[in-house]
Amino acid sequence: MTQKELLENGYFPKELPPPFQTKIFADKLSVIENDWTTVNVNINRSQKSIKEAFKDKFWESKWVIHSLPKVGFSRRLLGIPNPYHQSILAKSITNNWAEIEKIFNKSKISNSKPIKDETGKRALKSINSFGQFRKECLINSYDKIYEVRTDVSRYYGTIYTHIIPWIIHTKSIAKTNRKDNTLLGNLLDKNLRESNSGQTLGIPIGPDTSLVIAEIIGCTLDEMIQKKFNTSAIKGFRYIDDYYIYCENQADSEKVFKYVQSIFTEFQLDINEEKTKISKFPFPYEPDWSIELGSFTFRKHPQSQQTDIERFVSIAFKHAKNNPKDSVLNFAITVLKRIALFNESWNLYQSLILKIALSEPVTLPTVAQILVSHGNKVEKLKVKNVVENIIKEHTPKGHHFEVSWALWICKEFEIKLPNNIAKLVFESTDATSILIALDLKKNGFINKQVSTSLIRQEMTPETLMDEKWLLTYEAIVQGWIKSPKVNPILENEYFEILKKHKVKFYDNTKKIIPFKLVDPYATKTVSTPKVETKEKIVKKQNRLSTVGSGGDIDY
């Protein structure tokens, strides 16, 4: 694992819309660091007051916060760290990768150890997916009848950075040598605090570096559990912060739970009481809704397919209402995405997936990809109405994910926004959404008359090191906002280097990648083992249409 790989594919959260990228930054990393070394050499030759001011300027930074929906009313706050401090953290991790891998190897129960993502989608990925993890639990717990399930409440957000040296080196060594930054734990603790305004609570959700930190903690806790309990008496499995431990009897289950609770407490982690329970088999390990939706069959005839789509979405809405804490509609939209859709089904299908997007906005990326994949069949007016509703509802609430994806759909389909909607976005504090809106304005999809003066007024040299760093830098280098009289970039040596090397974090040429549509006429129908041609199906439909509309016909 290299610093460049971590910064190219593992820096920005994967949940952001397509234009946000860090490839140029990673590609130019060596020349950026060379120029930065030269700046430091020159500063060290300066008088004391200049050196101290320089040190203060780059001492700490803040993340850009990106609010993401989970399910229902719950939210997750993603973090986009400043490139200056994120590059330092990435270097610390890659320079010490051999030592970190030794920590990973202590665990025999982790299903989320980071490995290189050979697909290039991310820098790192967990060794197993969550689905594979659950399958491993089922396969290997065959001789245990009790299940202990628990996890950490708001794991990334509640990690106390000082526990990292405690975990790696033990509390006694860490406290005795707390200023020794040659110790890996102290170095990581320092890097994380400096990227989060000096705070000791929380690591950013999104960057792959946080997966590494989380696994350092998790694998060390795993080792403690392994040493405490005989592996023949219990079988344990962990995915990030989710623990599934299987025991032979109730007494062992309670001992395991109490011990896990004690080590969580020791390292200032809180048990998620809602997800903690001891269960005895037999019990269902899959919710009814996933079984029903996952096994639903869509018939392969235009008219009956429409009936099935309508019924499927109705069932999905029923389960979503009854299970508000589960990702029912997110699951449902992935099922709908895979349908071999007849053209005759499109109008109903389009309206229902837009209804799903409104009901559960976490589905917006999948809905957007479906719309892009179906291209010229999309009714832009319907999409326009939905995205405007989303922006109006979610901008005042600070729901960045919903607004940014709605705006990006506008970019994909060249939808022009009314002035009052655009004004809402420009008056918000949502960096990602404002940048997409500025892109829309530049391309004529927001009127030039809509003012962005407030954004310009708030651009100061200080904002390049706080939660507005991405907006300040990108709006100026893209030429979307005229630089204030005091150009923030010229007042910041690091970002001046980035601009010199033409680094951008927003690529306005990016698009959603469509998926390949399945031709429904190339698949078999339910009523016959033979493949019917398109002409035969159309003839049959025309023949049946003469029957009348006295009800649905099953085929």
C-alpha positions in Angstrom: 0.0 0.0 0.0 1.4 3.4 -1.0 0.6 7.0 0.0 -0.4 7.7 -3.6 -2.9 4.8 -3.7 -4.5 5.9 -0.4 -4.9 9.4 -1.6 -6.0 8.6 -5.2 -8.8 6.1 -4.4 -9.2 6.1 -0.7 -9.5 9.7 0.3 -12.9 11.2 -0.5 -16.0 9.2 0.7 -17.4 6.9 -2.0 -20.9 8.3 -1.3 -20.1 11.7 -3.0 -21.5 12.4 -6.5 -19.2 11.5 -9.4 -17.3 14.9 -10.0 -15.5 14.8 -6.6 -12.1 13.2 -7.2 -8.5 13.2 -5.9 -6.6 11.7 -8.8 -4.8 14.8 -9.8 -3.8 15.5 -6.2 -2.4 12.0 -5.9 -0.6 12.1 -9.3 1.1 15.4 -8.4 2.0 14.3 -4.8 5.8 14.0 -5.3 6.1 17.5 -6.9 3.8 19.0 -4.3 5.9 17.5 -1.5 9.2 18.7 -3.1 7.8 22.3 -3.3 6.5 22.1 0.2 10.0 21.1 1.4 11.4 24.1 -0.3 8.8 26.4 1.4 9.7 24.9 4.8 13.5 25.5 4.2 12.9 29.1 3.3 10.6 29.6 6.3 13.2 28.2 8.7 15.6 30.9 7.5 13.1 33.6 8.4 12.7 35.4 11.7 11.0 33.8 14.7 7.7 35.6 14.3 7.3 34.5 10.7 8.2 30.9 11.7 5.7 30.9 14.5 2.9 32.4 12.3 3.6 29.7 9.7 3.5 26.9 12.2 0.2 28.2 13.7 -1.4 28.4 10.2 -0.8 24.7 9.5 -1.0 23.4 13.0 -4.6 22.1 12.6 -7.4 21.9 10.1 -11.1 20.8 10.0 -13.0 18.3 8.0 -15.7 19.2 5.5 -18.8 17.5 6.9 -21.2 15.7 4.5 -24.4 14.5 6.1 -25.6 11.2 4.8 -29.0 9.5 5.5 -29.0 6.0 7.0 -32.7 4.9 7.3 -35.6 6.7 8.8 -34.5 9.8 10.6 -31.0 8.7 11.5 -27.9 10.3 9.9 -24.2 9.6 9.5 -21.7 12.4 9.2 -19.0 11.8 6.7 -15.7 13.7 6.9 -13.5 15.1 4.1 -10.2 16.0 5.7 -8.0 18.8 4.5 -5.5 17.5 1.9 -2.5 18.9 3.9 -3.2 16.8 7.0 -4.7 13.8 5.1 -1.5 13.4 3.1 0.5 13.3 6.3 -1.8 10.7 7.8 -1.6 8.6 4.6 2.2 8.7 4.7 2.3 7.7 8.4 0.2 4.7 7.6 2.0 3.6 4.5 5.5 4.1 6.1 4.4 1.8 8.9 2.4 -0.7 6.9 4.4 -3.7 7.9 3.9 -3.0 11.6 0.2 -2.4 11.0 -0.2 -5.7 9.1 1.3 -7.5 12.1 -1.5 -6.0 14.2 -4.1 -7.2 11.7 -2.6 -10.7 11.9 -3.3 -10.9 15.6 -7.0 -11.5 14.9 -8.4 -14.8 13.8 -11.9 -13.6 13.7 -11.8 -10.4 11.7 -13.7 -10.4 8.4 -12.9 -6.8 7.6 -9.1 -6.7 7.5 -8.1 -4.2 4.9 -6.6 -5.5 1.7 -5.8 -3.8 -1.6 -8.8 -3.3 -3.8 -7.6 -4.7 -7.1 -10.7 -3.2 -8.9 -9.3 0.3 -8.3 -12.7 1.5 -7.0 -11.1 2.1 -3.6 -7.5 1.9 -2.3 -8.5 -0.7 0.3 -11.5 -3.0 0.9 -12.4 -5.4 3.7 -11.2 -9.0 3.1 -14.9 -10.1 3.0 -18.1 -8.3 2.3 -20.8 -8.2 5.0 -22.7 -10.8 3.1 -19.7 -13.1 3.0 -19.2 -12.4 6.7 -22.8 -13.5 7.5 -22.3 -16.7 5.4 -19.1 -17.5 7.3 -21.0 -17.2 10.6 -23.7 -19.7 9.4 -21.2 -22.2 8.0 -18.8 -22.2 10.9 -21.2 -21.9 13.9 -23.0 -25.2 13.0 -22.1 -26.8 16.4 -23.1 -23.9 18.6 -26.7 -23.1 19.6 -26.3 -19.6 21.3 -25.5 -16.4 19.5 -24.1 -13.3 21.2 -24.5 -10.3 18.9 -23.2 -6.8 19.7 -21.6 -3.8 18.2 -20.2 -0.3 19.1 -22.6 2.6 19.2 -21.5 5.2 16.5 -18.1 3.5 16.2 -16.0 6.0 14.1 -17.6 9.0 15.7 -16.8 7.9 19.3 -13.3 6.6 18.9 -11.1 8.4 21.4 -7.8 9.0 19.5 -5.7 8.5 22.6 -6.7 4.8 22.8 -4.8 4.1 19.6 -1.4 4.2 21.4 -3.0 2.4 24.3 -4.2 -0.4 22.0 -0.9 -0.7 20.0 1.6 -0.3 22.9 -0.4 -0.9 26.1 -1.5 1.9 28.4 1.5 1.9 30.6 4.0 2.3 27.7 1.8 4.8 25.9 1.4 7.0 29.0 5.1 6.9 29.8 6.1 7.8 26.3 3.2 10.0 25.3 5.4 12.6 23.5 7.4 10.0 21.6 6.2 10.3 18.0 8.4 7.4 16.9 5.8 5.2 18.4 3.2 4.3 15.8 0.2 4.8 18.1 1.3 8.3 19.2 2.0 9.3 15.5 -1.5 8.2 14.4 -3.1 9.9 17.4 -1.3 13.1 16.6 -2.1 13.0 12.9 -5.8 12.4 13.5 -6.1 15.2 16.1 -4.3 17.7 13.8 -6.8 16.9 11.0 -9.8 17.5 13.3 -9.1 20.9 15.0 -7.2 19.2 17.8 -10.2 17.1 19.0 -9.6 13.7 20.5 -13.1 12.4 19.8 -13.9 10.8 16.5 -12.2 9.8 13.3 -13.7 10.7 9.8 -16.1 8.4 8.2 -15.3 7.9 4.5 -11.5 7.8 4.0 -9.9 4.4 3.8 -7.4 5.5 6.4 -10.2 5.3 9.0 -10.8 1.7 8.0 -7.2 1.0 8.9 -7.5 2.8 12.3 -10.7 0.9 13.1 -9.1 -2.4 12.3 -6.1 -1.7 14.4 -8.5 -1.3 17.3 -10.7 -4.2 16.3 -7.9 -6.7 15.7 -6.4 -5.9 19.1 -9.7 -6.4 20.9 -10.1 -9.7 19.0 -6.8 -10.8 20.3 -8.0 -10.1 23.9 -11.1 -12.2 23.3 -9.1 -15.0 21.8 -6.8 -15.1 24.8 -9.6 -15.0 27.3 -11.8 -17.8 25.8 -11.0 -21.3 24.5 -11.6 -21.3 20.8 -13.2 -24.7 21.0 -15.8 -23.4 23.4 -16.7 -20.3 21.4 -16.5 -19.3 17.8 -16.2 -15.6 17.1 -16.6 -13.4 14.0 -16.3 -9.7 13.6 -17.0 -7.2 10.7 -15.8 -3.7 11.5 -17.5 -3.2 14.9 -20.1 -6.0 14.6 -19.4 -9.0 16.8 -21.2 -12.4 16.3 -20.0 -14.9 18.9 -21.4 -18.4 19.1 -21.4 -20.5 22.3 -22.6 -23.9 23.6 -24.7 -22.7 26.5 -26.3 -19.7 28.1 -23.6 -19.4 30.8 -20.8 -19.1 28.3 -22.8 -16.6 26.3 -23.2 -14.3 29.3 -19.5 -14.6 30.2 -18.5 -13.6 26.6 -20.9 -10.7 26.6 -19.7 -9.4 29.9 -16.1 -9.6 28.8 -16.7 -7.8 25.5 -18.6 -5.1 27.4 -15.7 -4.7 29.8 -13.0 -4.3 27.1 -15.3 -1.8 25.3 -15.6 0.2 28.5 -11.8 0.0 29.1 -11.2 1.6 25.7 -14.0 4.1 26.1 -16.3 2.5 23.5 -20.1 2.3 24.1 -22.1 -0.8 23.4 -25.0 -0.4 21.1 -27.8 -1.7 23.3 -30.4 -1.8 20.5 -28.3 -4.3 18.6 -27.0 -6.3 21.5 -28.7 -9.6 22.4 -28.2 -13.3 23.2 -30.3 -15.6 21.1 -30.8 -19.4 21.2 -31.4 -21.3 18.0 -33.8 -21.9 16.3 -34.5 -18.3 15.3 -34.7 -16.5 11.9 -31.4 -14.9 10.9 -32.9 -13.1 7.9 -35.7 -10.6 8.2 -39.0 -11.6 6.4 -38.8 -8.5 4.2 -35.5 -9.5 2.6 -36.7 -13.0 2.0 -40.0 -11.8 0.4 -38.4 -9.1 -1.7 -35.3 -11.0 -2.6 -37.3 -14.0 -3.9 -40.0 -12.0 -5.8 -40.5 -13.1 -9.4 -41.3 -10.6 -12.1 -43.2 -12.3 -15.0 -41.8 -11.9 -18.5 -44.7 -10.4 -20.3 -45.3 -6.6 -20.7 -48.7 -6.4 -19.0 -48.1 -8.9 -16.2 -44.7 -7.3 -15.5 -46.4 -4.0 -14.8 -48.7 -5.7 -12.3 -45.7 -7.3 -10.6 -43.8 -4.1 -10.4 -46.8 -2.4 -8.8 -47.2 -5.2 -6.3 -43.5 -5.4 -5.5 -43.2 -1.7 -4.7 -46.4 -1.9 -2.6 -44.9 -4.8 -0.6 -41.6 -2.9 -0.2 -43.4 0.2 1.1 -45.4 -2.0 3.6 -42.1 -3.5 4.9 -40.4 -0.1 5.0 -43.2 1.3 7.1 -43.1 -1.7 9.5 -39.3 -1.8 9.7 -38.3 1.8 9.8 -34.8 1.0 11.0 -34.0 -1.4 8.1 -32.8 -0.5 4.6 -35.8 -2.0 3.0 -36.2 0.5 0.1 -32.5 0.5 -0.6 -32.7 -3.3 -1.0 -35.8 -3.0 -3.1 -34.3 -0.5 -5.5 -31.4 -2.9 -6.2 -33.9 -5.6 -7.1 -35.8 -3.2 -9.4 -32.5 -2.2 -11.1 -32.0 -5.8 -12.3 -35.3 -6.2 -14.0 -35.3 -7.0 -17.7 -37.8 -4.2 -18.4 -40.2 -4.0 -21.2 -40.7 -0.6 -22.8 -44.4 -0.8 -21.9 -43.5 -1.0 -18.2 -41.4 2.2 -18.3 -44.0 4.8 -17.3 -45.1 2.9 -14.2 -41.5 1.9 -13.4 -40.2 5.4 -13.7 -42.9 6.9 -11.5 -42.4 4.3 -8.8 -38.6 4.6 -8.6 -39.0 8.4 -8.3 -41.5 7.8 -5.5 -38.9 5.5 -3.8 -36.3 8.3 -4.2 -38.6 10.8 -2.5 -39.5 8.3 0.3 -35.9 7.1 1.0 -33.3 9.5 -0.4 -30.4 7.1 0.4 -31.6 5.4 -2.9 -30.8 8.4 -5.0 -27.4 7.2 -6.5 -29.1 3.9 -7.6 -32.2 5.8 -9.0 -29.9 8.2 -10.8 -28.0 5.4 -12.4 -31.2 3.7 -13.5 -32.4 6.9 -15.1 -29.1 7.5 -16.8 -29.0 3.9 -18.1 -32.5 4.3 -19.6 -31.5 7.5 -21.3 -33.9 9.1 -23.7 -36.9 7.2 -22.2 -36.7 9.5 -19.1 -39.3 12.2 -18.7 -37.3 15.2 -17.7 -40.3 17.1 -16.3 -41.1 14.3 -13.8 -37.4 14.2 -12.8 -37.3 18.0 -12.5 -40.4 18.0 -10.2 -38.8 15.3 -7.9 -35.4 16.9 -7.6 -36.9 20.3 -6.9 -39.0 18.8 -4.1 -35.9 17.1 -2.7 -33.8 20.3 -2.8 -36.6 22.3 -1.2 -37.2 19.8 1.6 -33.6 18.9 2.5 -31.5 22.1 2.0 -32.9 23.8 5.1 -32.3 20.6 7.1 -28.6 20.5 6.2 -29.0 17.1 4.4 -26.0 17.4 2.1 -26.2 13.9 0.4 -29.8 14.4 -0.8 -29.2 17.9 -2.1 -25.9 17.1 -3.8 -27.3 14.1 -5.6 -30.5 15.9 -6.7 -28.3 18.7 -8.1 -26.1 16.1 -9.9 -29.2 14.6 -11.5 -29.9 18.1 -12.8 -26.4 18.1 -14.4 -26.8 14.7 -15.9 -30.2 15.6 -17.5 -29.5 19.3 -18.2 -32.4 20.4 -15.9 -32.6 24.1 -15.3 -33.4 25.1 -11.7 -35.7 28.0 -10.8 -34.1 31.0 -9.0 -35.7 30.3 -5.7 -34.3 26.8 -5.5 -30.8 27.8 -6.6 -30.9 30.6 -4.0 -31.6 28.1 -1.2 -28.5 26.1 -2.1 -26.2 29.2 -2.4 -27.3 30.4 1.0 -26.6 27.1 2.7 -23.3 25.9 4.2 -23.2 22.8 2.1 -19.9 22.8 0.3 -20.5 19.8 -2.1 -23.9 21.1 -3.2 -22.8 24.7 -3.7 -20.0 23.5 -5.9 -22.4 21.4 -8.1 -24.7 24.4 -8.2 -21.8 26.7 -9.3 -21.1 24.1 -12.1 -24.8 24.3 -13.1 -24.7 28.1 -13.1 -21.5 28.1 -15.3 -23.3 25.8 -17.8 -26.5 27.9 -17.9 -28.8 25.7 -15.8 -29.0 28.3 -13.1 -29.6 31.9 -14.1 -26.7 34.3 -13.9 -28.8 36.7 -11.9 -28.8 34.4 -8.9 -26.4 36.0 -6.5 -23.3 34.2 -5.2 -21.9 37.3 -3.4 -22.4 35.8 0.0 -20.1 32.9 -0.9 -17.4 35.3 -2.1 -17.7 37.4 1.1 -17.1 34.3 3.3 -13.9 33.2 1.4 -11.0 34.2 3.6 -7.5 32.8 4.0 -8.6 31.1 7.2 -11.3 29.1 5.4 -8.7 27.0 3.6 -7.9 25.3 6.9 -11.4 25.0 8.2 -14.6 23.2 7.1 -14.9 25.4 4.0 -11.5 24.5 2.5 -13.0 22.5 -0.4 -15.5 25.2 -1.4 -13.0 28.1 -1.1 -10.2 26.4 -3.1 -12.4 24.8 -5.8 -14.7 27.7 -6.5 -11.6 29.9 -7.1 -9.5 27.5 -9.2 -12.5 26.6 -11.3 -13.2 30.3 -11.9 -16.8 30.0 -10.7 -16.3 32.7 -8.0 -14.2 35.7 -8.6 -11.4 35.8 -6.0 -11.9 38.3 -3.1 -9.4 41.2 -2.9 -7.3 39.2 -0.5 -6.9 35.9 -2.5 -7.1 33.1 0.1 -5.0 30.8 -2.1 -2.1 33.3 -2.4 -2.2 33.6 1.4 -1.8 29.9 1.9 1.6 28.4 0.8 0.3 24.8 0.6 -2.8 25.6 -1.5 -0.8 27.9 -3.6 1.4 24.9 -4.5 -1.7 22.9 -5.3 -3.0 25.6 -7.7 0.5 25.9 -9.3 0.3 22.2 -10.2 -3.3 22.6 -11.4 -4.8 20.3 -8.8 -8.5 20.2 -8.8 -10.9 18.2 -6.6 -13.9 18.6 -8.9 -14.0 17.1 -12.4 -16.9 18.6 -14.3 -16.5 16.0 -17.1 -17.4 13.1 -14.9 -20.7 11.2 -15.5 -22.7 8.5 -13.9 -21.6 5.2 -15.5 -24.7 3.5 -16.9 -25.2 -0.3 -16.5 -26.0 -2.6 -19.4 -29.8 -3.1 -19.8 -31.1 -6.6 -20.1 -33.2 -7.2 -23.2 -36.5 -8.7 -22.0 -37.1 -10.3 -25.4 -33.9 -12.4 -25.1 -35.3 -14.1 -22.0 -37.8 -16.9 -21.6 -41.4 -16.4 -20.7 -43.1 -18.1 -17.8 -45.7 -19.8 -19.9 -43.5 -21.7 -22.3 -40.0 -23.3 -22.2 -39.3 -21.8 -25.6 -37.9 -18.3 -26.2 -40.5 -16.1 -27.8 -39.5 -13.5 -30.4 -40.4 -9.9 -29.9 -42.9 -10.2 -32.8 -44.8 -13.1 -31.2 -45.0 -11.3 -27.9 -46.3 -8.1 -29.5 -48.9 -10.1 -31.5 -50.0 -11.9 -28.4 -50.4 -8.6 -26.5 -52.4 -7.1 -29.4 -54.7 -10.2 -29.4 -55.2 -10.0 -25.6 -56.0 -6.3 -25.7 -59.2 -7.1 -27.5 -60.4 -9.1 -24.5 -61.2 -5.8 -22.6 -60.0 -4.4 -19.3 -62.1 -6.4 -16.9 -59.1 -7.1 -14.7 -55.4 -8.2 -14.7 -54.5 -11.3 -16.8 -51.9 -13.7 -15.5 -49.6 -15.2 -18.1 
